[in-house]
Each structure stands twice: as C-alpha cells, then as structure tokens.
Amino acid sequence: MSFKVQGWCPGALRPMASGDGLVVRVRPPSGRLTEMQASGIAEGAQRYGNGVIDLSGRANVQIRGVTAETHAPLIATLRKLDLIDADVAAETRRNIIVTPFADAKTYRLAEALQHALGDAPALPGKFGFILDCGAAPVMADVQADIRFERAVDGTLLVRAAGCDLGAPVPEDEAAEAALALAHWFTQAGGVIDGRGRMAQLIATGARPEGQLAPVIAPASAQSQAQSQARTQPVPGIVKQGALVAVAFGQIDADTLGALAALGPLRVTPWRMILIERLTWMPNLPGLITDPTDPLLRVHACTGAPGCLQAHGPTRDLARCLAPHLPEGKTLHVSGCAKGCAWPLPADLTLVATPSGLSVIRDGRASDTPETAAISPSEPRHISEFF
C-alpha cells in the first residue's frame, strides 16, 4: 500500500493536482467568511471549477475541478474578495486554525499572529498554529504544532505540541511568543530536509527554556472538562449561531451560496460550518442538522477517481455502511494507507488496496491490517466487523 507524502498542503496560489482537476485551497482569515466572500467562493466554484467544495480538516475551503486555464481568473476573483495572500510563502505561513467559538480577544490574537508570521523562519509546509482559547479546549484532537490555550484561572498559555504543559504569556505578547517558539523549533533541529513537526522534536526530549518553558497545564488537563474537550461538537444552535455539518466535508456551490445568504460563516476543523447569529437550523440539500446522524462518525476521503493516489472509491461505500455503525463507534474509509480524511485511530478502518479492502480495528489507515482483500461490493459482510 504505497502512497506519496507531499510534505505540503495545497493553497490558492499553489494548487494541487487531483483526479478531477486542480484543488485550490482558500484559507479564510481567522476561519471567517463574510456573506460576500462566501458567495464569491460559491460563484467561483461554479464558474471556474466543477461546483464541488471541500471543507478541510484545517478549517479551510477547497474549490475542486479547477483547470490550468481557469486558475488565473479564479485567483483574480478571490483576490477582489481579499482572500489571496501576497505570495506563496505568505500563504504557506498563514496556517492558523481559530476555534469557531472564539471571542473578540481571540480574533485580535489571530490577527496579530498573522502579521507576526511575516517574520517567521522557514517552516515546514504543514507546520501550523491553533488558537483554542476558550474555557477548555475543543480542538484537542486537531493536529497543530503551536497551540494557544488557557489555564483554569484563564491565563493564556502557548504550548508546543507534544508537551503536556504550556508557558504563560501576556495577551499583548502572545503573537511574539508564538514566533519565538517557532524560531526555537528551527534552531533546535526540528526541520530536516524541509519537513518536521513539533511533536516529533519534543519526542526527542527537547524542551523550550526561559519564558517559553512549559510549566502550566491547560484547563482540560486540570478539570472535568477534559472528557468534554475531546468530544467533537455536533450540529445545533450554539451561542455564536447555527452549527451545521456536511457528509465527508463536501458541499456543493449552490448550498454554500444559500448559507452565505443567511449570514457570515465560520469554517471549522470538523468539516462543519457555523452561521453567525442564526437562531434556527437551515434545511438545505446536503446539510446534516441531526446531532445523532451516524454520518457524523464516518470519515472518508475523496477516493478514486478524484484522488490520484486512491486505489478505489470510498464515499459511496462509507454512506452505505453508516446505518450499520453502532452507537458511539467511528468508521474511516480511506482510498489509500495515507489516511488523509482521519489521521487518528478509528474503531474500524477500511483501506482500499489494489486487491480489495484491508480491515483495521482500533487503528489508523497506515497500521497493519488484520484482514485484506475484502470485496468492496459486499457491504453487508463488511458491516459484520463492527
């Protein structure tokens, strides 16, 4: 089960080739889109792509089916909406995920961090930051290298991924602290051949010192909120608005355009969208609004033919198996052993191979399978593995 690790993520200025054309990733500033921006993305996807839009696990929006000829006019459209960075380097550095439940203070920090990253060292393409600054973290299972969280008393912490503890930082110095931690990462040898992650460096025993020394645990590790912090939110009305999901993180342009007409949008790392200030759940094609829908616990990548590395289709099978998923269990259907749709362990993982589907229990797509060569045309048989 071979696959190629690109070492970088697609962007808008540097799209990635796929089986259905170029994937153009738009990184909404602080994870937010105005009504005009969201509407513009929807129109651009219809005019310059194939009308299919992905919500990525990095809280970004991806326009699919773009061609070499339509890429430039799409970028021109997005630039008018203030959604395009100055260059590829600036776009790559702006790898920031902000909690969709953020307050004004968190958004100010996000803006300061974005500006500070202009002076960041050369970081790996997938190196990222998370601002999870609520009373207890809600993005504990979302991967990042440098995290902002809070202690029980509300103190802001900057934490290196892989460390259980973080360093307290004043609110007005937080962006500079993140930048200093990024410099420490490169100086400590975290980058090898252009790649590297903070958790890998921390696993070697390296620890930041001085003002960046990890000394305080985030609130989730000190309170009963810990178990709640590791529970993915579900669709429903929240303080900030209406939270809706889409199966496998894929939404068509018409539906996104309809959501844009309801208010500003916040894109989440759970392949969900929060419509700001909306007090009712919209009924639109493709939306999941039932918090008990089993599709919320099913992960599936694009699969073949949309992904060039996939050995087979994924989402039709995943949708077929969803009704058989026991309550509380998770299913991951992956087109290859890379496991892009869900990097964490699932109760059951099915991986497409040239000879069929391999079966992995309580593991990742890259783990050793216990069963191989199951025919994807036998979903009733596969459901017996639950």
C-alpha positions in Angstrom: 0.0 0.0 0.0 2.3 2.7 -1.2 1.5 6.4 -1.2 3.3 9.6 -1.6 3.6 12.2 1.2 3.7 15.6 -0.5 5.0 17.4 2.6 2.9 20.4 1.8 -0.7 21.3 1.5 -2.5 22.9 -1.5 -3.1 26.6 -1.5 -4.8 29.0 -3.7 -1.5 30.3 -5.4 0.0 26.8 -5.3 -2.9 24.4 -6.1 -2.5 20.6 -6.0 -3.4 18.3 -8.9 -6.1 15.7 -8.3 -8.1 13.2 -10.4 -10.8 15.9 -11.1 -8.5 18.8 -11.7 -6.7 21.3 -9.5 -7.6 21.6 -5.9 -7.5 25.3 -4.9 -7.4 25.8 -1.1 -8.7 29.1 0.3 -7.6 29.9 3.8 -10.3 32.2 5.3 -8.8 34.8 7.6 -9.3 33.6 11.2 -11.6 31.0 9.8 -14.3 33.6 8.9 -16.0 34.5 5.7 -18.3 37.4 5.1 -21.5 36.9 3.2 -19.8 38.4 0.1 -16.7 36.3 0.4 -18.7 33.0 0.9 -21.0 33.9 -2.0 -17.9 34.7 -4.2 -16.3 31.3 -3.4 -19.6 29.6 -4.3 -19.8 31.5 -7.6 -16.1 30.9 -8.3 -16.5 27.2 -7.8 -19.4 27.1 -10.3 -17.7 29.2 -12.9 -14.1 28.1 -12.7 -14.3 24.6 -11.0 -16.7 21.7 -11.0 -19.1 23.2 -8.4 -17.8 20.9 -5.6 -16.3 22.4 -2.5 -14.4 20.6 0.3 -14.2 21.7 4.0 -10.8 20.6 5.1 -9.7 19.3 8.5 -7.6 22.5 8.7 -10.7 24.7 8.6 -10.1 25.7 5.0 -12.3 25.7 1.9 -11.2 23.9 -1.2 -12.5 24.5 -4.7 -12.3 21.4 -6.9 -12.1 20.8 -10.6 -10.2 23.9 -11.5 -8.1 23.8 -14.7 -4.9 25.4 -15.8 -7.0 27.8 -17.9 -9.5 28.7 -15.2 -7.0 29.1 -12.3 -5.9 32.6 -13.1 -9.4 34.1 -13.4 -10.4 32.3 -10.2 -7.5 33.8 -8.3 -8.4 37.3 -9.7 -11.9 36.8 -8.4 -10.7 35.7 -5.0 -8.2 38.5 -4.8 -11.0 41.0 -5.2 -12.6 39.4 -2.1 -9.4 39.8 -0.1 -8.9 36.1 0.1 -5.5 35.8 -1.6 -2.1 36.3 0.1 0.7 38.3 -1.4 2.7 35.3 -2.5 3.0 31.5 -1.9 5.4 32.0 1.1 2.9 34.2 2.9 0.1 31.8 2.1 2.0 28.8 3.4 2.9 30.6 6.7 -0.7 31.5 7.4 -1.6 28.1 8.6 -3.8 29.1 11.6 -6.9 27.4 12.9 -9.1 29.5 15.2 -11.8 28.0 17.3 -15.2 28.8 15.8 -16.4 29.7 19.3 -13.8 32.5 19.5 -14.4 35.8 21.2 -13.2 39.2 20.1 -10.0 38.9 22.2 -9.1 35.6 20.4 -9.7 37.2 17.0 -7.4 40.1 17.9 -4.7 37.5 18.7 -5.3 35.7 15.4 -4.8 39.0 13.5 -1.6 39.8 15.5 -0.3 36.3 14.9 -1.0 36.6 11.2 1.0 39.8 11.0 3.8 38.4 13.2 4.3 35.4 10.9 5.7 37.7 8.3 8.9 37.4 10.3 8.7 33.7 10.9 11.6 31.4 10.0 11.4 28.9 7.1 8.9 26.4 8.5 7.7 23.1 7.0 4.7 23.3 4.8 2.4 21.6 7.2 3.6 23.5 10.3 0.5 25.1 11.9 -0.9 27.1 14.8 -4.2 26.6 16.8 -6.0 29.3 18.8 -8.2 27.2 21.2 -8.7 29.9 23.8 -12.0 29.0 25.4 -12.5 28.0 29.0 -11.5 24.4 27.9 -10.0 23.4 24.6 -12.4 22.0 22.0 -9.8 21.2 19.4 -7.6 18.7 21.4 -7.8 16.2 18.5 -6.9 18.7 15.8 -3.3 18.5 14.9 -1.1 21.6 15.1 2.5 22.5 16.2 2.0 25.5 18.4 -1.2 25.9 20.4 -2.8 28.7 22.4 -5.0 27.5 25.3 -6.0 28.7 28.8 -5.3 27.5 32.3 -8.1 27.0 34.8 -7.7 30.6 36.0 -7.9 32.0 32.5 -4.2 32.6 32.0 -3.3 32.4 28.3 -0.8 29.6 27.5 1.4 28.9 24.5 2.1 25.2 24.2 4.4 23.2 22.0 2.6 20.1 20.6 3.9 17.1 22.4 4.2 18.9 25.7 1.5 18.5 28.4 2.3 21.9 29.8 2.4 25.4 28.3 4.1 28.7 29.1 2.0 31.6 30.4 2.1 34.7 28.2 0.6 38.2 28.4 -2.2 38.7 25.9 -0.4 41.5 24.1 2.8 39.5 23.8 1.2 36.2 22.7 1.9 36.6 18.9 5.6 37.3 19.6 5.8 34.3 21.9 4.4 32.0 19.2 7.0 33.4 16.8 9.8 32.8 19.4 8.6 29.2 19.8 8.7 28.8 16.0 12.3 30.1 16.0 13.2 27.7 18.8 11.8 24.8 16.8 14.0 25.5 13.8 17.1 26.2 16.0 16.6 23.0 17.9 16.7 21.0 14.7 13.0 20.5 14.1 13.4 20.9 10.4 15.0 18.1 8.4 15.0 18.3 4.6 12.3 20.8 4.7 10.0 18.7 6.9 9.3 18.2 10.5 6.6 18.6 13.2 6.8 20.0 16.7 5.6 16.8 18.4 8.4 14.8 16.7 11.0 17.2 18.1 9.5 17.2 21.6 9.6 13.3 21.5 13.4 13.5 21.3 13.5 15.2 24.7 13.9 18.7 23.5 12.1 21.4 25.6 11.9 25.2 25.2 13.5 27.1 28.0 13.2 30.5 29.7 9.9 32.3 29.2 8.8 29.6 26.8 9.4 26.8 29.3 6.3 24.6 29.8 5.1 25.0 33.4 1.3 25.1 33.5 -1.3 22.6 32.2 -4.2 23.8 30.0 -7.7 23.7 31.7 -8.7 20.4 30.1 -5.9 18.6 31.9 -6.9 20.1 35.3 -10.7 19.8 35.3 -13.6 17.5 34.4 -13.8 19.4 31.1 -11.1 17.1 29.8 -13.5 14.4 28.5 -15.8 17.1 27.0 -12.8 18.7 25.3 -12.2 15.6 23.3 -15.8 15.3 22.1 -16.4 16.7 18.6 -19.2 19.3 18.6 -22.4 18.2 16.8 -24.9 20.2 14.8 -27.2 22.5 16.7 -27.8 26.0 18.0 -24.8 27.4 19.9 -24.1 30.8 21.5 -22.4 32.0 18.3 -25.1 30.8 15.8 -26.2 27.7 14.0 -23.7 24.8 13.5 -24.3 22.5 10.5 -22.3 19.6 9.1 -21.9 18.1 5.6 -21.1 14.5 5.0 -17.4 13.9 4.4 -16.8 17.6 4.4 -18.1 18.1 0.8 -20.7 20.7 -0.1 -21.9 21.9 -3.5 -21.6 25.5 -4.5 -25.4 26.1 -4.5 -25.7 25.1 -0.9 -22.7 27.2 0.2 -24.3 30.1 -1.7 -27.6 29.6 0.2 -25.7 29.5 3.5 -23.9 32.8 2.6 -27.3 34.4 2.3 -28.0 33.6 5.9 -25.1 35.4 7.5 -21.3 35.4 7.9 -19.8 32.0 8.1 -17.1 30.4 10.3 -15.4 27.3 8.9 -14.4 24.7 11.5 -11.8 21.9 11.5 -14.7 19.3 12.0 -15.9 19.8 8.4 -18.8 21.9 9.8 -19.9 25.5 9.2 -21.2 27.9 11.8 -23.6 30.5 10.5 -23.1 33.5 12.8 -26.1 34.8 14.8 -28.6 32.4 13.1 -31.1 31.1 15.7 -32.7 28.3 13.6 -31.3 25.3 11.7 -31.4 25.7 8.0 -33.0 23.0 5.8 -30.8 22.8 2.7 -29.7 20.0 0.5 -26.7 18.1 1.7 -26.7 19.5 5.3 -26.6 17.4 8.4 -28.6 19.0 11.1 -29.4 15.9 13.2 -26.8 15.5 16.0 -27.5 11.8 16.0 -26.8 11.2 12.3 -24.3 8.3 12.0 -22.6 10.1 9.1 -21.1 12.4 11.7 -19.0 9.5 12.9 -17.9 8.4 9.4 -14.8 9.7 7.8 -14.0 9.2 4.1 -11.5 10.8 1.8 -12.2 11.8 -1.8 -11.1 8.4 -3.0 -10.9 7.3 -6.7 -11.2 8.8 -9.2 -11.0 12.2 -7.5 -7.6 11.4 -5.8 -4.7 10.3 -7.9 -3.3 8.1 -5.1 -6.5 6.3 -4.2 -6.9 2.6 -5.0 -10.7 2.7 -5.0 -13.8 4.8 -4.4 -14.7 5.5 -0.8 -17.7 7.6 -0.1 -20.5 5.5 -1.6 -19.3 2.6 0.5 -19.0 4.8 3.6 -22.5 6.1 3.1 -23.8 2.6 2.6 -22.2 1.4 5.8 -23.2 4.4 8.0 -26.6 2.9 9.0 -24.8 -0.2 10.3 -22.4 1.8 12.6 -23.1 1.0 16.3 -23.8 4.0 18.5 -20.6 5.7 19.7 -18.3 3.9 17.1 -16.3 5.6 14.3 -15.6 4.4 10.8 -12.9 5.5 8.5 -12.9 4.6 4.8 -9.6 5.5 3.1 -8.6 5.3 -0.5 -5.0 4.5 0.5 -2.9 3.9 3.6 -2.1 7.6 3.9 -5.4 8.2 5.7 -5.9 11.9 4.8 -9.5 12.1 6.0 -8.8 11.0 9.6 -5.3 10.9 10.9 -6.4 9.5 14.3 -7.4 5.9 15.2 -11.0 4.8 14.4 -12.9 1.8 15.7 -12.9 0.4 12.2 -10.8 1.5 9.3 -11.2 0.2 5.7 -8.4 0.9 3.3 -8.6 0.5 -0.4 -5.7 -1.6 -1.9 -5.1 -2.9 -5.5 -6.6 -6.2 -4.4 -9.6 -5.1 -2.3 -10.2 -3.5 1.1 -8.0 -4.2 4.1 -9.6 -4.1 7.6 -8.0 -2.4 10.7 -9.6 -2.3 14.1 -8.8 0.4 16.6 -6.2 1.9 14.4 -5.1 4.3 11.6 -5.1 3.7 7.9 -1.3 3.2 8.0 -1.5 0.4 10.6 -1.0 -3.3 9.8 -4.4 -4.8 8.7 -5.9 -7.9 10.3 -7.8 -8.8 7.1 -7.2 -8.0 3.5 -8.8 -8.4 0.1 -12.4 -7.9 1.3 -14.6 -7.1 -1.7 -16.0 -3.5 -1.6 -19.1 -4.9 -3.2 -20.1 -6.8 -0.1 -21.0 -4.0 2.4 -23.3 -6.4 4.4 -20.3 -8.7 5.0 -18.1 -5.7 5.9 -20.6 -4.4 8.5 -20.1 -7.6 10.5 -16.7 -6.2 11.6 -18.4 -3.6 13.7 
